Amino acid sequence: MKRIESSSNKKSPHQSLRSLFLHDIHIDHIAEELVVCQADERTANALHIMDTHDFDCLGVEENGKVIGYIEKHDLSDGICRDKMKSFITTEVVSDSTSLLKTLYLFKETKRIFVLEENRISKLVTHADLQKAPVQLFLFGLVSLTEMYLLQWIKKYLPYEEWKPYLNKSRLREAYRLFNERKKVNEEIQLIDCLQLCDKRDIVLSLKDMYTILPFPSKNKMRDYFRRIESLRNDLAHAQDFIGKFTKEEIIDLVLQTEKVLRILEEELLGG
């Protein structure tokens, strides 16, 4: 007899996404090979490599082992060994470290060195957060937020009771999109044609909604949704969001979004 899994043990969409980036996608998916110089090499040679490839950092190698690193802004004439910095614990992780943990580690450091079979061989910097695996995770979080907000609106404002919370232009846009989709026989409702900004405005209009979600005020909640929408637009149009958001802002946004999703899950999914 086939066993049917209990719904109480089933992972929510958020839990499934988190599990993927916690267990199956690792730092190795975004890391770059660490370019090295020799410990007894002149700093002028190291600077030439950095200028040629637009690097800020090089590993320092001696007898086939990477023993430290140098940073461009520290270099003056001399020997690389004399300008070398030692690795510290918070900067070095194994190549099996999850992408999610990697993201949080960036709150404490500006670069992460990757240990592969007892050798530091790779490097991850702020720029690597622009890569596809990170974008996939961020887009997944934003998409889940949109999905849960829609479910929330359907639950608490059924039968199109949400309409008065939108201004006329946004409502007209929803109807326009609805009519276009109906032409191709899509099985949709008007509420399915709302954009993220519409869902945001509806939720912001609900009395004391900010007290349910993890925000100290309505202004803070509005600012959160503004940033989420900006990030979503950059991701959807393949734009450089790293140029708009600092790594600290990205990490804080992820932490906030995970809190929002957990609260919405508890209310909507009973999990």
Residue pairs with C-beta under 8 A, 6 or more apart in sequence:
11 19
12 265
12 269
12 271
13 144
13 147
14 144
14 258
14 261
14 262
14 265
15 271
17 137
17 140
17 141
17 144
18 100
18 258
21 98
21 99
21 100
21 133
21 137
22 98
22 100
22 101
23 98
25 98
25 99
25 133
25 137
26 95
26 96
26 97
26 98
26 99
26 102
27 93
27 95
27 97
27 98
27 99
27 102
27 112
27 114
27 124
28 95
28 96
28 114
28 116
28 122
29 99
29 131
29 133
30 99
30 102
30 124
30 128
30 129
30 131
30 133
30 134
31 95
31 114
31 122
31 123
31 124
31 128
32 122
32 123
32 124
32 125
32 128
33 121
33 122
33 123
34 58
34 59
34 66
34 113
34 114
34 120
34 121
34 122
34 123
35 49
35 53
35 55
35 58
35 59
36 58
36 59
36 60
36 61
36 66
37 45
37 46
37 49
37 58
37 59
37 60
37 61
37 70
37 80
38 60
38 61
38 62
38 80
39 60
39 61
39 62
39 67
39 79
39 80
39 81
39 84
40 62
40 79
40 80
40 81
41 79
41 80
42 77
42 78
42 79
42 80
43 70
43 75
43 76
43 77
43 78
43 79
43 80
43 83
44 77
46 58
46 70
46 75
46 80
47 72
47 75
49 55
49 58
50 56
50 58
50 72
55 72
56 71
56 72
56 73
56 125
57 69
57 70
57 71
57 72
57 111
57 123
57 125
58 69
58 70
58 80
59 66
59 68
59 69
59 113
59 120
59 123
60 66
60 67
60 68
60 69
60 70
60 80
60 81
60 84
61 67
62 81
65 119
66 119
66 120
66 121
67 84
67 86
68 84
68 85
68 86
68 87
69 84
69 85
69 87
69 113
70 80
70 83
70 84
70 85
71 85
74 83
74 85
75 83
76 83
87 113
87 120
90 105
90 108
90 109
91 109
91 111
91 112
91 113
92 112
92 113
92 114
92 115
92 120
93 101
93 102
93 105
93 112
93 113
93 114
93 115
94 114
94 115
94 116
95 114
95 115
95 116
95 122
97 105
97 114
99 133
99 134
99 137
100 137
102 112
102 124
103 129
103 134
103 137
103 250
103 251
103 254
104 251
105 112
106 112
106 126
106 129
106 247
106 251
107 247
107 248
107 251
110 125
110 126
110 247
111 123
111 124
111 125
111 126
112 123
112 124
113 120
113 122
113 123
114 120
114 121
114 122
114 123
114 124
115 121
116 122
126 242
126 247
127 242
128 134
129 242
129 247
129 250
130 240
130 241
130 242
135 235
138 231
138 235
138 241
138 250
138 254
139 232
139 235
139 236
141 254
141 257
141 258
141 261
142 196
142 228
142 231
142 232
142 235
142 257
144 261
145 228
145 257
145 260
145 261
145 264
146 196
146 199
146 232
148 260
148 261
148 264
148 265
148 268
149 196
149 199
149 200
149 203
149 264
150 191
150 192
150 194
150 199
151 264
151 268
152 203
152 264
152 267
152 268
153 162
153 191
153 194
153 199
153 202
153 203
154 191
155 268
156 206
157 165
157 202
160 190
160 191
162 191
162 202
163 171
165 201
165 202
165 205
165 206
166 174
166 198
166 201
166 202
167 201
170 195
170 197
170 198
170 201
173 195
174 190
174 193
174 194
174 195
174 198
175 190
175 193
177 193
178 188
178 190
178 192
178 193
181 188
181 193
182 188
194 202
196 225
196 228
196 229
196 232
197 229
200 222
200 225
200 226
200 229
203 209
203 225
204 218
204 221
204 222
204 225
209 218
209 221
210 216
210 217
210 218
210 220
210 221
212 263
212 267
213 221
213 259
213 260
213 263
213 264
214 256
214 259
214 260
214 263
215 221
215 224
224 253
224 256
224 260
227 245
227 249
227 253
228 253
228 257
230 244
231 241
231 245
231 253
233 239
234 240
234 241
234 244
235 241
241 250
242 250
245 253
265 271
